[in-house]
Amino acid sequence: MAIIYSYPLKSNPSGGDFLVITDSDQDAPDKNRTKSLTLSGLASYVVSSTSGITGGGTLNTIAMFTPDGQKISDSIITQASSGVGVTITGSANITDDLAVVGNVQASTLDVSNISEFLGTASFGGDIAVLSRFLDKDGNTGTAGQLLSSTGNGVAWVNDEGGTVTGTGINNTLPIWTDGPNGVLGDSVITQDPGNSVEITTGSPTGSNCDYRFGVETFSGQKVGTAEGFEFKTGGLSGGYYKSGNFRFEAKLAVGRDSDPGPGATLDVGKPTDFSPAAWFRNGVVVSNNPSGVQVDNTSMVIGGGNNDIVSGSDSCLAVGNNNQILSDSDNSLVVGQGNIIRNNSDNCFAIGQSNVIDGANTGTNSVRSQVLGFDNSLTNSYSSFIAGGNNTVTTGNNAFALGYSHNLQGIDSQFAFGENCTGPASGQNTFMMGSALTGSDKTMAIGFRNDTSSYPTIDYANGLGETKFVIGVGSNTNSNAVIITEGGVNRGNPNVEQIPRIILPQQETLEFTSDADATAGGIPTGGLYRNGNDLKINFNETAAGGNEGLAYLTPQLLTANATGSGTVDPSYNLVLLSWTGGNGVYTLNLPLASANTNRLIRITTDGSLASGAGDKIDITATGGETIDGDPSFQISKQYEGLAIFSTGTEWIIVQAKAH
């Protein structure tokens, strides 16, 4: 017999290939005869004789036996590739205990024996219980009992309630209308499909219903047939407070017994109620652009919201646009546009546009100044006032600028009326009225373009004091028409009385010998001219012969009698005496010569005196002074008179006449 490995090798056998075998199951003489066997027959013999398992399946799917019990294939249970989690794609029937450490998710779960859920169990579908529920003690309960939470588990308890009856309206929350008998009815609370809740009342008009929110109870009253309620609280004197924000989206009436008036979003107070309509304890803003407004400290802004600021200033009011009150400028007011009050400028107001009040260096003084107009500036000046445009004031205090483009400086009391006037840098008590005037210390100037360089040089020893009054008449350049110096004061060392002077321009062309000469020289009627040391008025030879300086005199009228006396009034230039009664002596007292230096007074009698010199008038000096060196001078005739002149120490007769 050939050796087996000497035959060719077949690498891929098939079921129909034959094998050579010895048949040992036959009896002699057929026993151990040589026979053939296919590979598939050998395989079947091996499976059947050894209970071998065949079949196949899907990766990560748990295998199961097929109905013939000899093959395996896929079950409905799969395991995740990570090894955690099992999924059953069909129904699961568990006939013994099941312990699950993780979560269980199932579309249908049939439990036919006792089950314990030790964690949280969620059921998204129906629950069908075919047996009993056990409480924490394993009790199944009795008919009618309820399974209730006890705080540490559940237990079967008795149902203490009864049968609930009653009817209601859809979307209306029920209320017990007969609680002991289990009857429900409609409450005053409804919920619409939009999930909003409405509280209404079925009470008659004017009846109150109480509503409680949290800890606060409201009393609501239906108002007529209109929608809405009146609310008030039982406490807080009928008021209400809320610690959070509160908003009204419609109009609001406060302190009124009717709805808000036409056009008003907020309607406050009744005409018959004289209590304050509103109290505001902090800043108040009235603006269409409140984000552009800053206000604090019980102040108020009414404006356009364009950089309107009240900061660090109490009890102030800003009205307009881009106005500011800053830096402790209390009790102040700005009205208009672009006005600023700052730096301790208390008790001020600025009205107009682009005005500035700055109290930076006024110390502890309250600025209390006012500015009206456009583009005015007041700095470090208290108790001052500006009205007009483009004025600048830095005077320490008591400045008054009225008009345009004045510049007031100095220490105190600067006044300007008109335009383009300039006060002294360090003086005070300066008054200017006109245009382009330059002020001087303690001087009044009126007119146009005065010339301070032509003021007379002070000569106290000769009674020529400071310039006090100037009339300027400059059209293009500075010029003075009249200068008046001071009087009523003693100055110099030693003290000398200062005599007021009226000073006219020193021009030779003003020197004339008569009215006719002055008229020919261009002096108009009523104009002044010089004649030597005399100042005369040009009457054009029509009113006063010889032009003594006055056209008409109003005399002091005195009536003399035999024992009477009278006194000359120094404000009169002429004294006219008449006589009444019998003969005698009348005393006429003169004013003090020392108080009327350089004064000329005329005294005359009329025709009422008796002839023969029986009616006598003693013209008597007073205060120990004399007249022509004597205590008195007597006149006693009709139409008798004299002119007397004061030297400052005595009276001198400069002219006398007698009939």
C-alpha positions in Angstrom: 0.0 0.0 0.0 1.2 3.4 -0.9 2.4 5.9 1.8 -0.3 8.6 2.4 1.8 11.7 2.1 3.1 10.5 -1.2 -0.2 11.5 -2.7 -0.8 15.1 -3.9 -2.0 17.6 -1.2 -5.4 19.4 -1.5 -5.4 22.7 0.3 -9.1 23.6 0.1 -11.2 20.4 0.8 -15.0 20.4 0.1 -17.9 18.4 1.6 -17.9 16.0 -1.3 -14.3 14.9 -1.0 -13.8 11.2 0.1 -11.8 9.6 2.8 -10.8 5.9 3.1 -12.1 4.3 6.3 -12.3 0.8 7.9 -15.9 -0.3 8.7 -15.7 -1.9 12.1 -19.5 -2.0 12.7 -20.0 -5.0 10.3 -20.0 -8.6 11.4 -17.6 -11.1 9.8 -17.0 -11.8 7.1 -17.7 -8.1 6.3 -16.0 -6.7 9.4 -13.1 -4.3 8.9 -13.6 -4.0 5.3 -12.2 -0.9 3.5 -14.9 1.7 2.6 -15.1 5.5 1.6 -16.6 8.5 3.6 -17.3 12.1 2.5 -16.0 15.0 4.5 -19.5 16.4 5.1 -20.6 13.0 6.4 -17.6 13.0 8.8 -18.6 16.6 10.0 -22.2 15.6 10.7 -21.0 12.6 12.7 -18.7 14.7 14.8 -21.5 17.3 15.6 -24.1 14.6 16.4 -21.9 12.3 18.4 -20.2 15.1 20.5 -23.2 17.6 20.8 -21.2 20.2 18.9 -22.6 23.8 18.3 -22.7 25.6 15.0 -23.9 29.0 13.8 -22.6 32.7 13.7 -23.6 36.2 14.8 -23.0 40.0 14.9 -20.1 41.7 16.7 -21.1 42.9 20.3 -24.4 41.0 20.1 -25.1 38.4 22.7 -25.6 34.9 21.0 -28.7 32.7 21.5 -29.7 29.1 20.4 -31.9 28.7 17.4 -35.1 26.7 17.7 -33.4 23.4 16.8 -31.0 23.9 19.7 -27.9 23.0 17.6 -27.0 26.5 16.2 -26.4 29.9 17.6 -27.3 33.3 16.1 -28.0 37.0 17.3 -30.2 37.7 20.2 -32.0 41.1 20.8 -29.4 42.1 23.4 -26.4 44.1 22.5 -23.5 45.4 24.6 -21.7 48.7 23.9 -18.2 48.3 22.5 -16.9 50.0 25.7 -18.3 47.2 27.7 -20.7 49.4 29.6 -24.4 49.4 29.0 -26.8 46.7 27.6 -29.6 47.4 25.1 -32.6 45.1 24.6 -34.3 45.9 21.3 -37.5 44.0 22.1 -39.5 43.1 25.2 -37.8 41.8 28.3 -39.6 39.2 30.6 -37.8 38.9 33.9 -39.0 36.0 36.1 -36.7 36.5 39.0 -35.0 39.4 40.8 -33.4 42.1 38.8 -30.8 44.4 40.3 -29.7 47.4 38.2 -26.9 49.7 39.4 -27.3 52.3 36.6 -30.4 53.6 34.7 -33.1 51.5 33.0 -34.8 52.8 29.9 -37.7 50.8 28.4 -40.7 51.6 26.2 -42.7 48.8 27.9 -41.8 47.2 31.2 -43.9 44.3 32.6 -43.2 43.5 36.2 -45.0 40.3 37.4 -43.4 39.9 40.8 -42.3 42.2 43.7 -40.1 45.1 42.5 -38.1 47.6 44.4 -37.0 50.9 42.9 -34.2 52.1 45.2 -33.4 55.2 43.1 -35.5 57.6 41.1 -37.9 56.0 38.6 -39.4 58.0 35.7 -42.3 56.6 33.7 -43.0 58.4 30.4 -46.0 56.3 29.5 -48.8 54.5 31.2 -48.3 52.3 34.3 -50.4 49.2 34.5 -50.3 47.6 38.0 -51.7 44.0 37.9 -50.9 43.2 41.5 -50.6 45.3 44.6 -48.6 48.4 45.9 -46.6 47.8 49.1 -45.8 50.7 51.5 -42.5 51.0 53.4 -43.6 48.4 55.9 -44.7 45.9 53.2 -48.4 46.6 53.8 -50.8 46.4 50.9 -53.4 48.7 52.5 -57.2 48.4 52.5 -59.8 49.5 50.0 -60.2 53.4 49.9 -56.8 54.1 51.5 -54.3 56.5 50.0 -50.6 55.9 49.5 -49.0 59.0 51.1 -45.5 60.3 51.9 -44.6 60.2 55.5 -41.3 62.1 55.3 -39.2 58.9 55.5 -41.1 56.7 53.1 -44.7 56.0 52.0 -47.6 54.4 54.0 -51.2 53.6 53.4 -53.4 56.2 55.1 -57.1 56.7 55.3 -58.8 59.3 53.0 -60.3 61.9 55.3 -62.1 63.7 52.4 -65.5 63.4 51.0 -67.1 63.6 47.7 -66.5 66.9 45.8 -69.4 68.5 43.9 -70.1 71.7 42.1 -69.8 73.4 38.7 -67.7 76.2 37.3 -66.7 78.4 34.3 -63.9 77.3 32.1 -60.5 78.9 32.9 -61.8 80.1 36.3 -59.9 79.0 39.4 -62.3 77.1 41.8 -63.0 78.1 45.4 -64.8 76.2 48.2 -68.3 77.6 48.3 -69.4 75.0 50.9 -66.2 73.4 52.2 -67.7 71.1 54.9 -70.0 69.5 52.2 -67.3 69.5 49.5 -68.9 72.0 47.1 -66.8 74.0 44.7 -67.6 77.2 42.8 -66.0 80.0 40.8 -63.5 82.3 42.4 -62.7 85.9 41.2 -59.4 84.7 39.5 -59.4 83.6 35.9 -56.5 82.5 33.6 -56.8 83.1 29.9 -55.2 80.8 27.3 -52.2 83.2 27.2 -51.4 82.4 30.8 -52.3 85.8 32.1 -54.2 86.0 35.4 -57.0 88.5 36.0 -58.6 89.3 39.4 -62.2 90.5 39.0 -65.0 90.9 41.5 -68.6 90.0 41.4 -69.3 92.5 44.2 -71.7 95.4 43.6 -70.2 98.7 42.6 -68.5 100.5 45.5 -68.1 97.3 47.5 -64.6 96.4 48.7 -62.7 93.2 48.1 -59.4 92.4 49.8 -56.5 91.1 47.8 -53.4 89.7 49.5 -49.9 89.6 47.8 -47.2 88.2 50.1 -47.5 90.1 53.4 -49.5 93.0 52.1 -53.3 93.1 51.9 -55.0 95.5 49.4 -58.6 96.7 49.5 -59.9 96.9 45.9 -63.1 98.7 45.0 -64.9 98.4 41.6 -65.3 101.9 40.1 -68.7 102.3 38.4 -69.1 100.2 35.3 -65.6 101.0 34.1 -62.8 98.5 34.3 -60.3 98.9 37.1 -60.1 99.1 40.9 -59.1 101.4 43.6 -56.5 99.8 45.8 -55.3 100.7 49.3 -53.8 98.8 52.2 -55.1 98.2 55.6 -52.0 99.7 57.2 -49.6 102.6 56.4 -52.6 105.0 56.6 -54.0 103.5 53.4 -50.8 103.8 51.5 -48.5 101.2 49.9 -44.8 100.8 49.5 -42.8 98.4 47.3 -39.1 97.8 47.9 -38.4 96.9 44.2 -39.1 98.7 40.9 -42.7 99.6 39.9 -43.9 100.5 36.5 -47.1 101.8 34.9 -47.4 101.3 31.2 -50.5 103.6 30.9 -51.4 107.0 32.2 -51.4 107.6 36.0 -53.5 109.8 38.2 -52.3 110.5 41.7 -54.3 112.2 44.4 -57.3 112.5 42.1 -60.8 111.0 42.1 -60.9 110.6 38.3 -58.8 109.3 35.4 -55.8 111.3 34.1 -56.8 114.4 32.2 -56.5 114.5 28.4 -52.9 114.6 27.1 -51.3 114.1 30.5 -49.3 110.9 31.3 -49.1 111.9 35.0 -52.0 113.9 36.6 -51.3 114.9 40.2 -53.6 116.6 42.8 -57.0 118.1 42.9 -57.8 121.8 42.7 -59.5 121.7 46.1 -56.5 120.0 47.7 -54.0 122.6 49.0 -51.5 120.1 50.1 -48.2 119.8 48.1 -48.7 117.9 44.9 -45.4 116.1 45.2 -42.4 115.9 47.5 -39.0 115.1 45.9 -36.1 114.5 48.3 -33.4 113.9 45.7 -32.6 115.3 42.3 -35.4 115.7 39.7 -35.0 115.5 35.9 -37.5 116.6 33.3 -36.1 115.7 29.9 -36.6 113.7 26.7 -33.0 112.5 27.0 -32.5 111.8 30.7 -29.4 109.8 30.0 -27.6 113.0 29.2 -28.5 114.7 32.5 -26.7 114.5 35.9 -28.4 115.9 39.0 -28.0 115.4 42.7 -28.6 117.0 46.1 -32.3 118.0 45.9 -31.8 119.9 42.7 -33.8 119.9 39.5 -32.9 119.9 35.8 -35.5 120.8 33.0 -33.6 120.4 29.8 -32.8 118.7 26.5 -30.4 116.2 28.1 -27.3 117.7 26.3 -24.7 117.7 29.1 -27.0 119.2 31.6 -25.3 118.8 34.9 -26.0 119.8 38.5 -23.2 118.3 40.6 -22.2 118.9 44.2 -24.7 121.8 44.5 -27.8 121.7 46.7 -31.2 123.2 45.9 -30.5 124.4 42.4 -32.5 124.6 39.2 -31.2 124.3 35.6 -33.6 125.0 32.8 -32.7 124.8 29.1 -29.8 123.0 27.4 -26.2 122.3 28.2 -26.4 124.3 31.5 -24.2 123.4 34.4 -24.1 124.2 38.2 -20.9 122.8 39.7 -18.7 122.6 42.8 -20.7 123.6 45.8 -22.7 126.4 44.1 -25.8 126.0 46.3 -29.1 127.7 45.8 -28.4 128.8 42.2 -30.3 129.1 39.0 -29.4 128.8 35.3 -31.9 129.4 32.5 -31.1 129.2 28.8 -28.2 127.5 27.0 -24.6 126.8 27.8 -24.5 128.8 31.1 -22.1 127.7 33.9 -22.1 128.5 37.6 -19.2 127.0 39.4 -16.6 127.1 42.3 -18.6 128.0 45.4 -20.9 130.5 43.6 -23.8 130.2 46.0 -27.0 132.1 45.5 -26.4 133.2 41.9 -28.4 133.1 38.7 -27.3 133.1 35.0 -30.0 133.7 32.4 -29.3 133.7 28.7 -26.6 132.0 26.7 -22.9 131.2 27.3 -22.7 133.1 30.6 -20.2 132.1 33.3 -20.1 132.8 37.0 -16.9 131.6 38.7 -16.4 132.1 42.4 -13.0 130.4 42.6 -11.2 133.0 44.8 -14.0 134.6 46.7 -13.1 132.7 49.9 -15.9 132.2 52.4 -18.1 134.9 50.9 -21.4 133.9 49.2 -21.0 135.0 45.6 -24.7 136.1 45.3 -24.2 137.6 41.9 -26.5 137.7 38.8 -25.8 137.6 35.1 -28.3 138.1 32.2 -27.6 138.2 28.5 -25.0 136.6 26.2 -21.4 135.6 26.6 -20.8 137.5 29.9 -18.1 136.5 32.4 -18.2 137.3 36.1 -15.1 135.9 38.1 -14.3 136.2 41.8 -16.9 139.0 42.3 -19.7 138.9 44.8 -22.8 141.0 45.1 -22.4 142.0 41.4 -24.7 142.3 38.4 -24.4 142.0 34.6 -27.0 142.6 32.0 -26.1 142.7 28.3 -23.5 141.0 26.2 -19.8 140.3 26.2 -19.1 142.0 29.5 -16.2 141.0 31.8 -16.3 141.6 35.5 -13.5 140.8 38.0 -14.3 143.6 40.5 -14.0 142.3 44.1 -17.6 143.1 44.9 -20.5 145.5 44.1 -19.9 145.7 40.3 -22.8 146.7 38.0 -22.4 146.4 34.2 -25.3 147.3 31.9 -24.8 147.2 28.2 -22.1 145.7 25.9 -18.5 144.9 26.2 -17.6 146.6 29.5 -14.5 145.6 31.5 -14.9 146.2 35.2 -11.9 145.5 37.5 -10.7 147.1 40.7 -11.6 146.5 44.3 -15.1 147.6 44.8 -18.1 149.5 43.5 -17.6 149.7 39.7 -20.6 150.9 37.6 -20.8 151.0 33.8 -23.8 151.8 31.6 -23.5 151.8 27.8 -20.8 150.1 25.9 -17.0 149.5 25.8 -16.3 151.2 29.2 -13.2 150.2 31.2 -12.9 150.5 34.9 -9.6 151.1 36.8 -7.5 148.1 37.7 -7.2 148.9 41.4 -9.7 151.7 42.1 -13.2 151.8 43.5 -16.4 153.9 43.5 -16.2 154.4 39.7 -19.2 155.4 37.7 -19.3 155.4 33.9 -22.3 156.2 31.6 -21.8 156.3 27.9 -19.4 154.8 25.4 -15.7 154.0 25.4 -15.2 155.7 28.7 -12.2 155.1 31.0 -13.0 155.1 34.6 -10.8 156.5 37.4 -10.8 155.9 41.1 -13.7 157.7 42.8 -14.8 159.4 39.6 -17.9 159.8 37.6 -17.6 160.0 33.8 -20.5 160.4 31.3 -20.5 160.9 27.6 -18.1 159.5 25.0 -14.4 158.8 25.0 -13.1 160.9 28.0 -9.5 161.8 28.3 -8.0 160.9 31.7 -4.6 162.4 30.8 -6.1 165.9 30.7 -7.5 165.8 34.3 -6.0 168.7 36.3 -3.0 168.0 38.5 -4.0 167.8 42.2 -3.0 170.8 44.3 -4.3 170.3 47.8 -2.5 173.4 49.2 -4.5 175.6 46.8 -7.8 173.8 47.3 -7.7 171.9 43.9 -8.7 168.3 44.8 -9.4 165.1 42.9 -11.4 165.0 39.7 -14.9 163.8 40.5 -17.1 164.4 37.4 -16.2 164.4 33.7 -18.3 164.9 30.6 -16.5 163.3 27.6 -17.4 164.3 24.1 -14.8 162.4 22.0 -16.1 161.3 18.6 -13.0 159.5 17.4 -10.4 160.4 19.9 -10.6 161.1 23.6 -11.8 164.6 24.6 -13.3 166.3 27.7 -16.0 169.0 27.7 -16.3 169.6 31.4 -14.3 168.6 34.4 -15.5 169.2 38.0 -13.2 168.6 41.0 -14.1 167.7 44.5 -15.3 169.8 47.4 -16.6 169.5 50.9 -13.4 167.9 52.2 -10.1 169.1 53.7 -6.9 167.5 52.3 -3.2 168.1 52.4 -0.8 168.8 55.2 -1.9 171.1 56.7 -5.5 170.4 55.9 -6.9 172.8 53.3 -10.5 173.0 52.3 -10.9 171.7 48.7 -13.0 174.1 46.6 -15.0 172.5 43.7 -13.8 173.7 40.3 -15.6 173.6 37.0 -12.8 173.3 34.3 -13.4 173.9 30.6 -10.9 173.2 27.9 -8.1 175.9 27.9 -8.4 177.3 24.4 -7.6 181.0 23.5 -10.5 181.0 21.0 -12.9 180.9 24.0 -11.8 184.4 25.2 -14.2 187.1 24.2 -15.0 190.6 25.4 -18.8 190.6 24.9 -21.8 188.6 23.7 -21.5 190.1 20.2 -17.8 189.2 20.1 -18.6 185.6 21.3 -21.4 185.2 18.7 -19.0 186.4 16.0 -16.5 183.8 17.3 -18.9 180.9 17.0 -20.2 180.7 20.5 -24.0 179.9 20.2 -26.7 181.5 22.3 -26.5 179.9 25.7 -22.9 178.9 25.2 -20.1 179.7 27.7 -17.1 181.9 27.1 -14.4 183.6 29.1 -13.9 187.3 29.7 -10.7 187.6 31.6 -11.4 185.8 34.9 -15.1 185.8 34.4 -17.2 182.9 33.0 -20.1 184.2 31.0 -23.2 182.9 29.2 -23.7 184.2 25.6 -27.3 185.6 25.7 -26.5 187.3 22.4 -27.3 190.7 24.0 -31.0 189.8 24.2 -31.7 189.2 27.8 -29.2 190.7 30.2 -27.5 194.0 29.5 -23.8 193.7 30.2 -24.3 189.9 30.6 -23.7 189.5 34.3 -24.1 185.8 33.9 -27.8 185.3 34.7 -30.8 186.4 32.8 -33.3 186.1 35.6 -33.0 186.2 39.4 -35.5 184.9 41.9 -35.2 186.9 45.2 -35.6 185.9 48.8 -38.7 187.9 49.9 -38.6 189.2 53.5 -41.1 191.5 55.3 -39.5 193.7 58.0 -41.2 195.3 61.0 -40.3 197.5 63.9 -39.1 194.7 66.3 -38.6 191.7 64.0 -35.6 189.8 62.6 -34.8 187.5 59.7 -31.9 185.6 58.2 -30.4 185.6 54.7 -30.8 182.3 52.9 -27.4 181.7 51.1 -29.0 179.8 48.3 -30.5 183.1 47.0 -28.4 185.6 45.1 -30.8 188.5 45.9 -32.7 189.5 49.1 -35.7 191.9 48.6 -37.0 193.7 51.8 -40.4 195.3 52.3 -41.7 197.1 55.5 -44.9 196.8 57.4 -46.1 198.7 60.5 -44.6 201.6 62.4 -41.1 202.8 62.7 -38.4 200.8 64.4 -35.3 198.6 63.8 -35.4 195.2 62.0 -32.4 192.9 62.3 -31.3 191.0 59.1 -28.7 188.3 60.0 -26.1 187.2 57.5 -24.9 183.6 57.0 -21.4 182.7 58.1 -18.8 184.1 55.8 -16.6 181.0 56.7 -19.3 178.8 55.2 -19.7 180.8 52.0 -16.3 181.7 50.8 -16.3 183.8 47.5 -20.1 184.1 47.8 -21.7 187.3 46.4 -25.1 188.4 47.8 -27.2 191.5 46.9 -29.6 193.1 49.4 -32.1 195.8 48.6 -35.3 197.5 49.9 -38.5 198.4 48.0 -40.6 201.5 48.2 -42.6 200.4 51.2 -40.2 202.0 53.7 -41.2 205.3 55.2 -39.5 208.4 54.1 -37.3 210.1 56.6 -35.3 207.0 57.6 -37.6 206.0 60.4 -37.6 202.4 59.2 -34.2 201.0 59.9 -32.6 197.6 58.9 -29.5 196.4 60.6 -27.5 194.0 58.4 -25.7 192.0 61.1 -22.8 189.6 60.8 -23.0 186.4 62.9 -20.6 184.0 64.6 -18.4 186.9 65.7 -17.7 187.9 62.1 -17.8 191.4 60.7 -19.1 193.4 57.7 -16.6 196.0 56.6 -14.9 195.5 59.9 -18.0 196.3 62.0 -20.6 194.0 63.6 -23.4 195.5 61.4 -24.3 197.9 58.7 -27.6 199.8 58.6 -29.8 200.9 55.6 -33.0 203.0 56.1 -34.2 204.4 52.8 -36.5 203.3 50.0 -34.7 201.5 47.2 -31.5 201.4 49.1 -29.2 198.4 48.5 -25.7 196.8 48.7 -23.7 193.9 47.4 -21.5 191.9 49.9 -18.8 189.4 49.3 -17.4 186.7 51.6 -13.7 186.3 52.0 -14.1 183.2 54.0 -13.5 185.1 57.3 -15.6 188.3 56.9 -18.2 190.1 54.7 -17.1 193.0 52.5 -19.4 195.6 50.9 -18.4 195.8 47.3 -21.2 198.0 46.2 -23.8 200.3 47.8 -26.5 202.6 46.6 -29.1 204.9 48.3 -31.9 207.2 47.2 
